[in-house]
């Protein structure tokens, strides 16, 4: 077991409690659609490169009528970065010891009119401590109303803490969720932030509000669109879009790289990939 200090324990407890509430809400949506689908939870343990216990996590996954594939993972890991990887992590170049706890969520939807979504928030400790994360909407068939509602809810969460957060973090999301080899965005954006350090209480409160904003707005969008009729052309757009999603996550996503570089659980790391995709 990894020994946690008060800040690390509080962060871990929050991420796990948020996981429980999100999964319960997603299962409630499945019940409303006449499905009995539920999350299956798979614990995993990590051994650090040193050979010592390195923490672990729980992979939660559900395949249902509305949520074709949704993963909600929580993890709490620690140990020592490899010398090469430590150079890329703030505060780890001199001391490669690290701790990380967080929640990561990706939902791929059965109806092409319901957007896929990604949400991740995390707390990392090296010789520095910081929060990072965000949420972004990924529709195969963009809907202006949904995009505006999603951004408005995140804008409100940001505004409660710092008037500069939404302009900064929405722009960061636009730049981050971009496929340079195709010169297209992965989705319609949201917010992305990292390296919020130095004020634990304030930044923890903001990170909690990001989670609350996601839990508020995304189920609303799902319920509004999940019964929308669709045809084969819509499905083709969905599968083609998912191909772009796969390309981003395997080529550019920081979370994927962090998990692979730190010996994380492969199934949990790659839960973000859709069950079906298409390349033409």
Secondary structure as GFF3:
##gff-version 3
##sequence-region A 1 280
A	DSSP	alpha_helix	6	32	.	.	.	ID=ss1
A	DSSP	beta_strand	40	47	.	.	.	ID=ss2
A	DSSP	beta_strand	53	62	.	.	.	ID=ss3
A	DSSP	beta_strand	67	80	.	.	.	ID=ss4
A	DSSP	alpha_helix	83	86	.	.	.	ID=ss5
A	DSSP	beta_strand	97	109	.	.	.	ID=ss6
A	DSSP	beta_strand	116	125	.	.	.	ID=ss7
A	DSSP	beta_strand	129	138	.	.	.	ID=ss8
A	DSSP	alpha_helix	144	159	.	.	.	ID=ss9
A	DSSP	alpha_helix	165	176	.	.	.	ID=ss10
A	DSSP	beta_strand	178	179	.	.	.	ID=ss11
A	DSSP	beta_strand	184	185	.	.	.	ID=ss12
A	DSSP	beta_strand	189	197	.	.	.	ID=ss13
A	DSSP	alpha_helix	200	225	.	.	.	ID=ss14
A	DSSP	alpha_helix	232	251	.	.	.	ID=ss15
A	DSSP	alpha_helix	254	261	.	.	.	ID=ss16
A	DSSP	alpha_helix	266	269	.	.	.	ID=ss17
A	DSSP	three_ten_helix	270	272	.	.	.	ID=ss18
###
